[in-house]
Amino acid sequence: MSKKSEQLVKLVDEVLDSREVDLYWLNWGKLGEDWVLEVTIDKQGQVTSGDCATISREISTELDKEDLINRSYELRVSSPGTERPLMEPRHYKLAIGKAIQVKTYAKVNGRKKLEGELLSYDEEKDEIKLAQEERVLTVCGKNIAKAWTKDDNEGGL
């Protein structure tokens, strides 16, 4: 993570600390010609559009005060949705016991698209165990192109 991203995470975490909201993911970078700060938030229950609007205003106010970004940028605040992307170790840990989908770079058991219950995530070995029908598959983290939780309509952490 870049120094700028670390500073932005710290600022956003401070804003979110005053609310019952957690930072799910933050991305700072160029999208085409534009600089974009994407902040994905989560909480128990559902994140509403009102939550996103309020937190967006608060983050924007703090960013202006701290003067961390010295260029034109777009701030986007959203929820991870019901089909949550799994991008960091903590995302996989939160998804244990849930149904997930995984796209891999190389075939696992003859397929590149897998679906099943996430049984475990081993950060040291960088691998997941996925229950699929009558078998358990082990998938190396380096082979995961994309992973996300399936829509379970529960929302929240």
C-alpha positions as semicolon CSV with decimal commas, in nm:
position;residue;x (nm);y (nm);z (nm)
1;M;0,000;0,000;0,000
2;S;0,137;0,343;-0,093
3;K;0,202;0,609;0,168
4;K;-0,086;0,816;0,028
5;S;-0,323;0,517;0,054
6;E;-0,211;0,457;0,414
7;Q;-0,283;0,823;0,500
8;L;-0,624;0,801;0,334
9;V;-0,711;0,478;0,519
10;K;-0,618;0,644;0,850
11;L;-0,833;0,950;0,776
12;V;-1,131;0,741;0,661
13;D;-1,101;0,509;0,962
14;E;-1,112;0,814;1,192
15;V;-1,431;0,936;1,022
16;L;-1,591;0,591;1,042
17;D;-1,490;0,540;1,408
18;S;-1,761;0,784;1,515
19;R;-2,024;0,565;1,348
20;E;-2,100;0,194;1,356
21;V;-1,948;0,157;1,011
22;D;-1,632;-0,022;0,899
23;L;-1,400;0,032;0,607
24;Y;-1,436;-0,268;0,378
25;W;-1,197;-0,150;0,108
26;L;-1,025;0,168;-0,011
27;N;-0,871;0,229;-0,351
28;W;-0,688;0,544;-0,456
29;G;-0,570;0,573;-0,814
30;K;-0,629;0,675;-1,171
31;L;-0,931;0,553;-1,358
32;G;-0,880;0,655;-1,717
33;E;-0,781;1,021;-1,705
34;D;-0,937;1,087;-1,364
35;W;-0,813;1,032;-1,008
36;V;-1,066;0,843;-0,797
37;L;-1,089;0,770;-0,426
38;E;-1,317;0,468;-0,385
39;V;-1,431;0,400;-0,029
40;T;-1,636;0,087;0,033
41;I;-1,808;0,076;0,372
42;D;-1,986;-0,196;0,565
43;K;-2,189;-0,235;0,883
44;Q;-2,423;-0,474;1,061
45;G;-2,742;-0,471;0,859
46;Q;-2,764;-0,287;0,531
47;V;-2,562;0,013;0,420
48;T;-2,812;0,265;0,287
49;S;-2,769;0,537;0,029
50;G;-2,814;0,783;0,318
51;D;-2,518;0,622;0,498
52;C;-2,307;0,662;0,185
53;A;-2,410;1,026;0,135
54;T;-2,346;1,121;0,498
55;I;-2,011;0,948;0,513
56;S;-1,912;1,094;0,176
57;R;-1,976;1,447;0,309
58;E;-1,780;1,375;0,629
59;I;-1,484;1,226;0,442
60;S;-1,486;1,515;0,197
61;T;-1,485;1,768;0,484
62;E;-1,191;1,593;0,653
63;L;-1,000;1,563;0,325
64;D;-1,042;1,938;0,271
65;K;-0,922;2,011;0,627
66;E;-0,618;1,783;0,603
67;D;-0,538;1,880;0,243
68;L;-0,419;1,524;0,167
69;I;-0,510;1,530;-0,200
70;N;-0,365;1,817;-0,401
71;R;-0,533;1,744;-0,732
72;S;-0,880;1,712;-0,877
73;Y;-1,042;1,378;-0,785
74;E;-1,376;1,205;-0,752
75;L;-1,484;1,057;-0,418
76;R;-1,704;0,747;-0,443
77;V;-1,856;0,594;-0,128
78;S;-2,051;0,270;-0,162
79;S;-2,132;-0,061;0,004
80;P;-1,975;-0,389;-0,104
81;G;-2,322;-0,513;-0,199
82;T;-2,463;-0,858;-0,140
83;E;-2,211;-1,022;-0,372
84;R;-1,901;-0,899;-0,194
85;P;-1,563;-0,906;-0,364
86;L;-1,302;-1,096;-0,163
87;M;-0,978;-0,901;-0,206
88;E;-0,799;-0,904;0,127
89;P;-0,729;-1,178;0,385
90;R;-0,987;-1,030;0,623
91;H;-1,256;-1,053;0,352
92;Y;-1,191;-1,426;0,315
93;K;-1,198;-1,471;0,693
94;L;-1,535;-1,292;0,714
95;A;-1,672;-1,514;0,437
96;I;-1,590;-1,850;0,603
97;G;-1,906;-2,057;0,612
98;K;-2,066;-1,866;0,325
99;A;-2,125;-1,961;-0,036
100;I;-1,868;-1,808;-0,269
101;Q;-1,774;-1,810;-0,635
102;V;-1,415;-1,819;-0,755
103;K;-1,265;-1,764;-1,100
104;T;-0,916;-1,906;-1,137
105;Y;-0,631;-1,848;-1,381
106;A;-0,560;-2,221;-1,417
107;K;-0,811;-2,505;-1,399
108;V;-0,886;-2,665;-1,064
109;N;-1,046;-3,006;-1,090
110;G;-1,104;-2,937;-1,460
111;R;-1,277;-2,600;-1,416
112;K;-1,191;-2,231;-1,397
113;K;-1,518;-2,124;-1,234
114;L;-1,585;-2,277;-0,893
115;E;-1,870;-2,245;-0,651
116;G;-1,913;-2,375;-0,299
117;E;-1,894;-2,305;0,073
118;L;-1,573;-2,142;0,193
119;L;-1,450;-2,376;0,463
120;S;-1,124;-2,205;0,550
121;Y;-0,865;-1,949;0,454
122;D;-0,500;-2,008;0,542
123;E;-0,314;-1,679;0,523
124;E;0,028;-1,840;0,575
125;K;-0,019;-2,090;0,292
126;D;-0,225;-1,840;0,089
127;E;-0,496;-2,092;0,008
128;I;-0,865;-2,152;0,055
129;K;-1,061;-2,472;0,107
130;L;-1,390;-2,486;-0,078
131;A;-1,663;-2,746;-0,014
132;Q;-1,810;-2,841;-0,346
133;E;-2,073;-3,116;-0,359
134;E;-1,904;-3,430;-0,221
135;R;-1,545;-3,298;-0,226
136;V;-1,323;-3,033;-0,076
137;L;-1,106;-2,834;-0,315
138;T;-0,790;-2,646;-0,220
139;V;-0,725;-2,335;-0,426
140;C;-0,397;-2,143;-0,409
141;G;-0,441;-1,769;-0,366
142;K;-0,208;-1,697;-0,659
143;N;-0,448;-1,892;-0,882
144;I;-0,751;-1,682;-0,781
145;A;-0,836;-1,425;-1,047
146;K;-1,152;-1,310;-0,872
147;A;-1,361;-1,426;-0,577
148;W;-1,686;-1,302;-0,430
149;T;-1,964;-1,410;-0,197
150;K;-2,285;-1,527;-0,353
151;D;-2,599;-1,324;-0,285
152;D;-2,730;-1,441;0,052
153;N;-2,958;-1,142;0,119
154;E;-2,816;-1,107;0,468
155;G;-2,598;-0,800;0,416
156;G;-2,361;-0,665;0,678
157;L;-2,065;-0,817;0,847
